[in-house]
Amino acid sequence: MYEAVSVDGFVKPRDRNFLVLTKYKGLFGNLSNAQETAGKNGSNERRMNMYQKEQLQALEMVRQHMDLLEKGSGISGFDLNAHISDYLVFRQDVEDFFRKWFEQLCSENCYSSRRSACCSRDGIIAFWADVVINARRSDSKELDRLEKAIRNPEKAYKCIFLTESGCAWRIKPIVCEMFLCSEAEQTVFGAHADARTTWRELEERKKRFTWPDQLVLFEVLEKIFMDAGCDSPLMYMHKSPGLLRLIRQRKPTSPL
């Protein structure tokens, strides 16, 4: 029912999102081995694999340095708070769209039956900016629960962030929020042309924050923390060969 494709070690359903489409495989280069085998440490608790360690490290660094956002972007003409606010408006529009057109379909056909590949084990690509924005919108208890989910996942067969009460993120990674499988697209868009039009508009709006052919929020959030000495494999804007190529191809007058 769902076609899965391997993208540098990550098993991903085939969808239209630029982050996981095979034609964009070259953007990310050699991602870390998220499927590292978890062993036993002499007790009933599994060791964290590389994927979990990367996610935990990123969350801990962000929590320790959230005060960096109070200083703004440090880039002339780039209002950090305004860009984050615009992004959150966009995310609310995406959430409203899914609730209207896909929530019932996806819940019945995928989640309940466990047939979906979209919440695959250790297969979710999270950007550094995803971690930062989620931390900014979450309280300490919510972030503690997220950390617990990373350390001790509840579902061995699914995404480590998927708990009995749902996703542990308050603001899910953009790759999750913008995922649509081909069958869901065909079912809804085949019957509702207006939904397809709205979806295409949302995809274009997403690029304003995530696609660095111009200076974008996801890039700036990485740079703020990098300038303070933070480093993480989740900083794809500055580590992915393909995304770096886009940044270098920008007009010379573009900041950064």
C-alpha positions as CSV (number, residue, x, y, z in Angstrom):
1,M,0.0,0.0,0.0
2,Y,2.8,2.4,0.8
3,E,6.0,2.6,-1.2
4,A,9.1,3.1,1.0
5,V,12.4,4.3,-0.4
6,S,15.8,4.3,1.3
7,V,17.4,7.7,1.5
8,D,21.0,7.4,2.8
9,G,20.0,4.9,5.5
10,F,16.6,6.4,6.3
11,V,13.6,4.4,5.2
12,K,11.0,6.9,3.9
13,P,7.6,6.6,2.3
14,R,7.5,7.9,-1.2
15,D,5.9,11.4,-1.0
16,R,6.2,14.8,-2.5
17,N,8.2,16.4,0.2
18,F,11.6,17.7,-1.0
19,L,13.2,16.4,2.2
20,V,12.6,12.7,1.4
21,L,12.0,12.4,-2.3
22,T,14.7,10.2,-4.0
23,K,15.4,12.9,-6.5
24,Y,16.7,15.0,-3.7
25,K,18.9,12.3,-2.2
26,G,22.0,14.2,-3.1
27,L,21.0,17.1,-0.9
28,F,21.8,15.4,2.3
29,G,24.9,13.4,1.4
30,N,25.9,10.7,3.9
31,L,23.6,11.2,6.8
32,S,24.5,9.5,10.1
33,N,23.5,5.9,10.5
34,A,20.2,6.2,12.2
35,Q,19.6,2.5,12.0
36,E,22.5,1.6,14.3
37,T,21.7,-1.6,16.2
38,A,20.8,-1.1,19.8
39,G,22.4,-3.5,22.2
40,K,21.9,-4.4,25.8
41,N,23.7,-2.8,28.7
42,G,23.3,-5.6,31.2
43,S,19.8,-4.5,32.2
44,N,16.4,-4.4,30.6
45,E,17.0,-0.9,29.3
46,R,18.3,-0.6,25.7
47,R,21.2,1.6,24.9
48,M,20.4,4.6,22.8
49,N,21.4,4.2,19.2
50,M,23.0,6.9,17.2
51,Y,19.7,8.4,16.1
52,Q,18.6,8.8,19.7
53,K,21.9,10.3,20.8
54,E,21.8,12.9,18.0
55,Q,18.2,13.9,18.9
56,L,19.0,14.0,22.6
57,Q,22.2,16.0,22.2
58,A,20.3,18.6,20.0
59,L,17.5,19.0,22.5
60,E,19.9,19.4,25.4
61,M,22.0,22.0,23.6
62,V,18.9,24.0,22.6
63,R,17.5,23.9,26.1
64,Q,20.8,25.2,27.5
65,H,21.1,28.1,25.1
66,M,17.6,29.3,24.4
67,D,18.7,32.7,25.6
68,L,20.5,33.1,22.3
69,L,17.2,33.9,20.6
70,E,16.7,37.0,22.8
71,K,19.6,38.6,21.0
72,G,17.9,38.4,17.6
73,S,19.5,37.2,14.4
74,G,22.4,39.7,14.3
75,I,21.6,40.0,10.6
76,S,20.6,43.4,9.2
77,G,17.1,43.4,7.9
78,F,16.2,39.9,9.3
79,D,13.7,40.2,12.1
80,L,14.0,36.9,13.9
81,N,10.8,37.2,16.0
82,A,8.8,38.2,13.0
83,H,10.0,35.3,10.9
84,I,9.2,32.8,13.7
85,S,5.8,34.3,14.1
86,D,5.2,34.0,10.4
87,Y,6.3,30.4,10.5
88,L,4.0,29.6,13.3
89,V,1.1,31.1,11.4
90,F,2.1,28.9,8.4
91,R,2.2,25.8,10.7
92,Q,-1.3,26.5,12.0
93,D,-2.6,26.8,8.5
94,V,-1.0,23.4,7.6
95,E,-2.5,21.8,10.7
96,D,-6.0,23.2,9.9
97,F,-5.6,21.9,6.3
98,F,-4.8,18.3,7.5
99,R,-7.6,18.3,10.0
100,K,-10.1,19.3,7.4
101,W,-9.0,17.0,4.6
102,F,-6.8,14.1,6.0
103,E,-7.2,13.5,9.7
104,Q,-9.9,10.9,9.5
105,L,-8.5,9.2,6.4
106,C,-5.0,8.9,7.8
107,S,-6.1,7.8,11.3
108,E,-8.3,5.0,9.9
109,N,-6.1,3.8,7.1
110,C,-2.6,4.2,8.6
111,Y,-2.2,4.8,12.3
112,S,-4.7,2.3,13.6
113,S,-3.6,-0.5,11.3
114,R,0.1,0.2,11.7
115,R,0.5,0.0,7.9
116,S,1.9,3.5,7.5
117,A,5.5,4.1,6.9
118,C,5.4,7.8,7.8
119,C,6.2,7.3,11.5
120,S,8.9,4.7,10.8
121,R,11.4,3.7,13.4
122,D,14.4,6.1,13.6
123,G,13.4,7.5,10.2
124,I,12.2,11.1,10.9
125,I,14.5,13.8,9.7
126,A,14.4,16.7,12.2
127,F,16.2,19.9,11.5
128,W,18.0,22.0,14.1
129,A,15.3,24.7,13.6
130,D,12.6,22.1,14.3
131,V,14.2,21.5,17.7
132,V,14.6,25.3,18.4
133,I,11.1,26.3,17.4
134,N,9.5,23.4,19.4
135,A,11.5,24.3,22.5
136,R,10.5,27.9,22.2
137,R,6.8,26.9,22.1
138,S,7.0,24.2,24.8
139,D,7.2,24.4,28.6
140,S,9.7,22.5,30.7
141,K,7.3,19.6,31.4
142,E,6.7,19.1,27.7
143,L,10.4,19.1,26.9
144,D,11.0,16.7,29.7
145,R,8.5,14.3,28.2
146,L,10.2,14.7,24.8
147,E,13.5,13.8,26.4
148,K,12.0,10.8,28.0
149,A,10.6,9.7,24.7
150,I,14.0,9.9,23.1
151,R,15.7,8.0,25.9
152,N,13.0,5.3,26.4
153,P,10.7,5.0,23.3
154,E,7.3,3.4,24.0
155,K,6.8,1.7,20.6
156,A,9.6,-0.5,19.3
157,Y,8.1,-0.6,15.8
158,K,7.5,3.1,15.4
159,C,9.0,6.5,15.6
160,I,10.7,7.2,19.0
161,F,8.6,10.3,19.4
162,L,5.3,8.5,19.1
163,T,3.8,8.0,22.6
164,E,0.5,6.6,23.8
165,S,-0.8,10.2,23.9
166,G,0.4,11.0,20.4
167,C,3.5,12.8,19.1
168,A,5.8,14.1,21.9
169,W,6.6,17.3,19.9
170,R,4.3,20.3,20.4
171,I,5.5,21.6,17.0
172,K,6.3,18.6,14.9
173,P,9.3,18.5,12.6
174,I,8.4,20.0,9.2
175,V,9.0,16.8,7.4
176,C,6.3,15.1,9.5
177,E,3.9,18.0,9.2
178,M,4.1,18.1,5.4
179,F,4.0,14.4,4.7
180,L,1.4,13.0,2.4
181,C,1.5,9.5,0.9
182,S,0.6,9.0,-2.7
183,E,-2.6,7.1,-1.9
184,A,-3.9,9.8,0.5
185,E,-3.2,12.4,-2.2
186,Q,-5.0,10.5,-4.8
187,T,-8.0,9.9,-2.5
188,V,-8.5,13.5,-1.5
189,F,-7.1,15.5,-4.3
190,G,-8.7,13.3,-6.9
191,A,-12.1,14.3,-5.5
192,H,-11.3,17.9,-4.4
193,A,-9.4,20.1,-6.7
194,D,-9.5,23.0,-4.3
195,A,-7.7,20.9,-1.7
196,R,-4.9,20.2,-4.2
197,T,-4.6,23.9,-5.0
198,T,-4.4,24.8,-1.3
199,W,-1.8,22.1,-0.7
200,R,0.4,23.5,-3.5
201,E,0.2,26.9,-2.0
202,L,1.3,25.5,1.4
203,E,4.2,23.8,-0.2
204,E,5.4,27.1,-1.7
205,R,5.0,28.8,1.6
206,K,7.1,26.2,3.3
207,K,10.0,27.0,1.0
208,R,10.1,30.6,2.4
209,F,11.3,29.1,5.7
210,T,13.2,26.0,4.7
211,W,14.6,26.3,1.1
212,P,17.9,28.3,1.2
213,D,17.9,29.7,-2.3
214,Q,17.3,32.9,-0.3
215,L,18.0,33.6,3.4
216,V,15.5,31.6,5.4
217,L,14.6,31.0,9.0
218,F,15.9,27.5,9.2
219,E,19.3,28.6,8.1
220,V,19.5,31.6,10.4
221,L,18.5,29.5,13.5
222,E,21.4,27.2,12.8
223,K,23.9,30.1,12.4
224,I,22.8,31.7,15.7
225,F,23.7,28.6,17.6
226,M,26.8,27.7,15.5
227,D,28.2,31.2,16.3
228,A,27.8,30.4,20.0
229,G,29.8,27.2,19.6
230,C,27.0,24.6,19.1
231,D,27.4,21.8,16.6
232,S,25.0,19.0,15.6
233,P,24.4,16.6,12.8
234,L,20.9,18.1,12.7
235,M,22.3,21.4,11.2
236,Y,21.6,20.2,7.7
237,M,21.6,23.8,6.3
238,H,25.3,24.0,7.0
239,K,26.2,20.3,6.6
240,S,24.2,19.0,3.7
241,P,26.2,19.2,0.4
242,G,23.0,19.9,-1.6
243,L,21.7,22.6,0.7
244,L,25.1,24.3,1.0
245,R,25.3,24.3,-2.8
246,L,22.0,26.3,-2.9
247,I,23.3,28.7,-0.3
248,R,26.5,29.3,-2.4
249,Q,24.5,29.9,-5.5
250,R,22.6,32.8,-4.0
251,K,23.3,36.3,-5.1
252,P,26.5,37.7,-3.6
253,T,24.5,40.4,-1.9
254,S,22.6,37.9,0.2
255,P,23.6,38.0,3.9
256,L,25.5,35.0,5.3
